[in-house]
Amino acid sequence: MADTLYTRALVRAAEIQGSTQALAGLLRVPENTLLRWMAGRAQMPLQAFLKTIELIADDERKQAPVPRAGAAPVEKLRFNIGELQARCARCDGHDFVQADPSMPLRYINPLVCCSCGERVAHGNLIAQLAKDAIYHSKALTVARQKRTAALLDRSRKLRLLQGEARPGDPASPADGQADKKTGG
């Protein structure tokens, strides 16, 4: 199983619900689909991930927080999905610390940006990161489609220059237009 923000959240949500079947019912997906998401073999839709984060946060609110034993060191935190990193909405900083380092990290805990001091709930930061990942993925898809279209266009133009254009090729002159220009 892949160890990502998505898979860890799904495992935790399945524990809360009592089974993967119950979680699949809550997310309204077949259990096999949920298991593929949990294994990291399929991309989880954004709405399902946000619902998972909400489920975990609701469960965390029901439980009394238990401070960690001993003085916890202040540890800088970074959160990634692939090459993307969670960022502060105010300053675009990537490093965060827990507002209360004596508490275990939970989705409902406040984090503080190391650069500007902006406070944000851990779950909200992760949800925004997931939204950014979807936006980034869509932007990459559009860029790939544009590159492919440009390559196809260059290929058609090259065939035209080499005299290999086929009738009906969008880059070739329409049938009969050459005759109209010459009057033939």
C-alpha positions in Angstrom: 0.0 0.0 0.0 1.3 3.5 -0.9 1.9 5.8 2.1 0.3 9.1 1.1 -1.9 11.7 2.7 -4.8 10.1 0.9 -4.2 6.5 2.0 -3.4 7.4 5.6 -6.7 9.4 5.8 -8.7 6.5 4.3 -7.2 4.0 6.7 -8.1 6.3 9.6 -11.6 6.9 8.3 -12.1 3.1 7.8 -11.1 2.6 11.5 -13.6 5.3 12.6 -16.4 3.7 10.5 -15.5 0.2 11.7 -14.9 -1.3 8.2 -14.0 -0.5 4.6 -17.5 -1.6 3.7 -19.1 1.0 6.0 -16.7 3.7 4.7 -17.5 2.8 1.1 -21.2 3.2 1.9 -20.6 6.6 3.4 -18.5 7.8 0.4 -21.1 6.1 -1.9 -18.5 4.1 -3.9 -18.1 0.4 -4.4 -15.8 -1.2 -1.8 -13.4 -2.4 -4.5 -13.0 1.3 -5.6 -12.3 2.3 -2.0 -9.7 -0.5 -1.7 -8.0 0.7 -4.9 -7.8 4.2 -3.4 -6.5 2.8 -0.1 -3.8 0.9 -1.9 -2.8 4.0 -3.9 -3.7 2.3 -7.2 -6.4 4.8 -8.2 -6.8 8.5 -7.7 -9.3 9.5 -5.2 -11.8 12.2 -6.2 -11.5 15.5 -4.4 -15.0 15.4 -2.9 -14.4 12.0 -1.5 -11.1 13.1 0.1 -12.8 16.2 1.6 -15.6 14.1 3.0 -12.9 11.8 4.5 -11.1 14.7 6.2 -14.5 16.0 7.5 -15.2 12.5 8.9 -11.9 12.3 10.7 -12.2 15.9 12.0 -15.7 15.2 13.4 -14.4 12.1 15.2 -11.4 14.1 16.6 -13.8 16.8 18.0 -15.7 14.0 19.9 -12.6 12.8 21.6 -10.9 14.7 24.4 -7.3 15.7 23.4 -4.6 13.8 25.2 -1.4 15.8 25.6 1.8 13.9 24.9 4.0 12.9 27.8 7.0 15.1 28.4 8.0 18.3 26.7 7.5 17.9 22.9 10.1 19.7 20.8 8.8 22.3 18.4 9.0 20.5 15.1 8.6 22.2 11.7 6.0 20.4 9.6 5.6 20.2 5.8 2.8 18.5 4.0 3.2 17.2 0.4 1.1 15.6 -2.3 3.6 14.5 -4.9 5.8 17.5 -5.7 3.2 20.0 -4.3 3.6 21.4 -0.8 0.9 22.9 1.4 1.4 26.6 1.6 0.2 29.5 3.8 -2.6 31.4 2.3 -1.1 34.7 3.5 2.6 34.4 2.6 3.0 31.1 0.6 5.3 29.8 3.3 5.7 26.0 3.4 6.8 25.4 7.0 4.3 25.1 9.9 4.5 24.3 13.6 1.7 23.2 15.9 0.1 25.9 17.9 0.3 23.6 20.9 3.2 21.2 20.4 2.3 19.2 23.5 -0.8 17.8 21.6 -0.7 15.0 19.0 -1.2 16.2 15.4 -4.8 16.0 14.5 -6.8 17.5 11.7 -8.6 19.9 14.0 -5.4 21.2 15.6 -4.3 24.7 14.7 -1.0 25.1 12.9 1.0 28.3 12.7 3.0 29.4 9.6 6.6 29.8 10.5 7.0 32.7 8.1 4.1 35.0 9.0 2.4 33.5 12.0 -0.9 32.9 10.2 -3.0 30.2 12.0 -4.8 27.5 10.0 -6.5 24.3 11.0 -4.4 21.2 9.9 -7.4 19.7 8.1 -8.1 22.9 6.2 -4.5 23.1 5.1 -4.6 19.5 3.9 -7.9 20.1 2.1 -6.4 23.1 0.3 -3.4 21.1 -0.7 -5.7 18.4 -2.2 -7.5 21.2 -4.2 -4.2 22.5 -5.4 -3.2 19.1 -6.5 -6.3 18.7 -8.6 -5.8 22.1 -10.1 -2.2 21.3 -10.8 -3.2 18.0 -12.4 -5.7 19.7 -14.6 -3.2 22.3 -15.7 -0.7 19.6 -16.6 -3.3 17.8 -18.7 -4.2 21.0 -20.6 -0.5 21.7 -21.2 0.0 18.1 -22.5 -3.0 18.4 -24.8 -1.6 21.7 -26.2 1.8 20.1 -26.8 0.1 17.1 -28.5 -2.0 19.4 -30.7 1.1 21.4 -31.6 3.0 18.3 -32.6 0.1 17.1 -34.7 -0.2 20.5 -36.4 3.6 20.5 -37.2 3.3 17.0 -38.5 0.5 18.0 -40.9 2.4 21.1 -42.0 5.5 18.9 -42.6 3.5 16.5 -44.8 2.1 19.5 -46.7 5.6 20.8 -47.4 6.8 17.4 -48.5 3.8 17.0 -50.8 2.4 14.1 -48.8 -0.8 15.9 -47.7 -3.8 13.7 -48.0 -7.3 14.8 -49.0 -9.3 15.7 -46.0 -6.3 16.5 -43.9 -7.2 19.7 -41.9 -3.8 21.2 -42.7 -4.1 20.6 -46.5 -5.9 23.1 -48.8 -9.5 22.3 -49.4 -10.2 20.3 -52.5 -10.6 22.6 -55.5 -9.4 25.8 -53.8 -6.1 25.7 -55.8 -8.0 25.5 -59.0 -10.2 28.5 -58.1 -7.1 30.7 -57.4 -5.5 29.8 -60.8 -8.8 30.0 -62.6 -8.3 26.3 -63.8 
